[in-house]
Amino acid sequence: MAARFLRWRNIFCCMAIATVLATSVHFRYAGAGIRELLVTNVTSHIEFVRPRRVAVIIPFRDREAHLAAFKTHWHQFSAEAKHISWVVVVAEQFESEPWNRGFSFNAGLVAVVTNFSNNISAYQNLADERSGFDCIVSHDIDYVPDPGVDYASCEVPTQLSSEIDRYRWMSPSINNTGGVISMKLKHWRKINGFSNNFRGWGGEDDELFHRIRLSELLYGDCHPHCEDVAISKLEPHKRFRVGMSIKKPPPGHGRFRGQHLHSANHTRRIVDFRNYLRNRDLVIETENGQRWDKEGLNSIPPFHIVEAQADQDGKNVRYIRLRLRRGRQLAVRDVPVAIPPGFCGNGSNGSTGVPQHWVLHSLGSNSQFEHFPWDLRSLRARVARLATADSDWHESADCPEAARASFLLLDRRFHFAKLFNEEVPHLLVKFLRSLSSASDGLVIADPRPATEIRSTFKDLAATTMIPSLWTVCYKKKTEEVVIESVGLGLGKEACGDPWFPKMSKHGMMRFRSNPELREGEVAMTSCENSKTRNYLLVAGTSCPLSGGDSKWEVHDTLFVANGSDFCAGHKRTGKKPSIVKEGSYSRILNRPNCSGDGFVHDVQFGSVAPPEYGLMLDSGAPPSPQELAESTLDKKAPPLYKLVTEDDRCDGFFCPHVLDLSIFNESFAAAILAWPRLLDAHVYRPPGVGSSDMFVMLMCVGCLGGEANMAWRMERASEPRRREVEDIADARVSMARINIIRLALAFTVSVKLHTRIAYDGLIRGQISGEQKRLIDWDRLRIRGLVSRQEFEELNDLIPIQREKHVPS
């Protein structure tokens, strides 16, 4: 009893002491998120600080190696910044359209402040202070910060990447707003984010500067460009005034390393001169105060999130990878995958292996615990599980064949397939984002080695290549020096500013190459000097030595016909033939040998024959996924599709539309003259115009253009003279004329397609397999002439309610 009483007395004493202490403690809130705990008769105090929340948005596509390096570096950097809670959003543009950095960032911002949804209305109704983030950062994937960079510094728009190693620890220019930019949500809204209309590489950073300037959010002076020639001439009160540039951190706190920017590590940039001109016009419009406040975050097109994949790195870093897509919903999980019988080999007990017959499954799983197979390793694991799911297979290795399997990625719209294995690790993502719907694609697992698959298709004459069209381009470096190179595509669009297409007595110099070496062809390489940016065109697949502190780097490898239509030679700069100095450059001529006039002959070549599209499509009724898969291993007949060689020179899975436009541009005049025949004897006659060819001709002539067009109309100026005075208006009118013919041809094909459907489909209620093949061919031709959005609008008008294949 005494012990129990003593225990209760101790408890009451402790409670009394706690009560006395509690009366001597009070709390006081001091500012947002800071709580000070003050204790009576104690001189020190403890501060509890809420971590700053920062969202880092990385516009992204096809940069897996860069992303892996970034995450490795970020793990170490974020561990030292304990005062920040990070959400790193990888905003991936999941579509085959040209790269659009502005849309990727804008969509990522909308998603991150609306709890990772695509609810644009919720974003528009969200108050600035309810975003949940103190700072929102636009971040290039190939910049990594040094210690000391404060990502939570965004009271005003700030360029965190103000000291970059490759620019001698400066920013590229005083007006530069690229790299890493930190702002509050209210500032991103005030400048209206990035433009959604920039296509391809370049220009959106320049336009962002003008958006910040026009919003009166420039709080930086001339630092670190005060010593530049133009700026140093200004008076001190003008040179150091606030408002010249975007705000930058103090010296030493904006250091970023761009070692991953080196061209050898950089993703191939798909450059389109037409997009370049368009982007430049957009920058000029914004610089003049036009359009920017109506086009950006407040006009972001509807999009959907194909997948949101979360990953936690430590306690304070959360990665979210968003695959973003404009337009229709794409259910990539429903893309079918076909597994052949016996895929998992024979069992040790003499069994025949699994599965017993061809099996069709969806590529994705409905289980929340199984991630979608975006890469080769996870796809092999997914197929192994599917192959053994409905069997009593109990081999210890489960399905060892899956670990070595290759896959045929088949586009059912055009009956083209590509081989997916370790050689092209990015191909699966490229394939999936090119689809319009899940039913357009089919993934076929194949346990055979890749060499055997290619050999089998080749023996069955079921392979094809899509050749690339090249234009010989030139640029005057000085009055005496004219350097030459080759550009992918046709004419000025292929060369790009300030290059021009080279002319000969036979017309514009152009040729075709294949993406892979075949019999009767030779390899040659376009080399670029790392210092002078001169170009060489040499035989083989490697570049020569330069003998100095620069080097010749591989720019492109081309496989051309073994002929004598063209030659390439370089300017002699030394006595050793094995060393080509940095000052050398190539010339390309329409003759077998390029030696003479101080040039050394390097290579002679011819042009690959243009493709014949009709041979690429199969006749008969559209085969089902089961029939397509079964034809893969049929040794008695060729497959019902063709194997296409991989070519990474475009954003799409394959590029027939690029080639269609190249052929169309190449025969520009012939297209106008052939217009009545293409239109089936003048189906379309505008009022007051005798024929459609005259209508198109008048439309083209009505586009006046600039100085070069004026010189032609007034004085019939020569081609060299017109090239000298050509300006942006001439480039615009050239594209306008091409668009007139392009849309006119698209209209013609659309009329023909509608006629096919109306004659059989609407009158008889069904169409034959041959007509379906021709309709698909017409759709392919239209896709080659119009943009993605235009094609979807046209495709929606095709009055096919459902498909039901009836045996003929």
Beta strands, then each sheet from edge to edge (+ up, - down):
strand 1: 25-29
strand 2: 34-39
strand 3: 46-49
strand 4: 52-60
strand 5: 84-93
strand 6: 135-139
strand 7: 144-145
strand 8: 158-159
strand 9: 163-164
strand 10: 180-183
strand 11: 255-257
strand 12: 303-313
strand 13: 317-326
strand 14: 336-339
strand 15: 359-362
strand 16: 406-411
strand 17: 416-420
strand 18: 441-446
strand 19: 463-464
strand 20: 468-476
strand 21: 482-488
strand 22: 500-501
strand 23: 503-504
strand 24: 507-508
strand 25: 510-513
strand 26: 521-529
strand 27: 535-539
strand 28: 552-571
strand 29: 586-589
strand 30: 599-606
strand 31: 642-644
sheet 1: 1+ 2- 3+
sheet 2: 8+ 10- 6+ 4+ 5+ 13+ 12-
sheet 3: 7+ 11- 9-
sheet 4: 15+ 14- 18- 16+ 17- 31- 19-
sheet 5: 21+ 20- 22+
sheet 6: 21+ 20- 25+
sheet 7: 23+ 24-
sheet 8: 27+ 26- 28+ 29-
sheet 9: 27+ 26- 28+ 30-
end
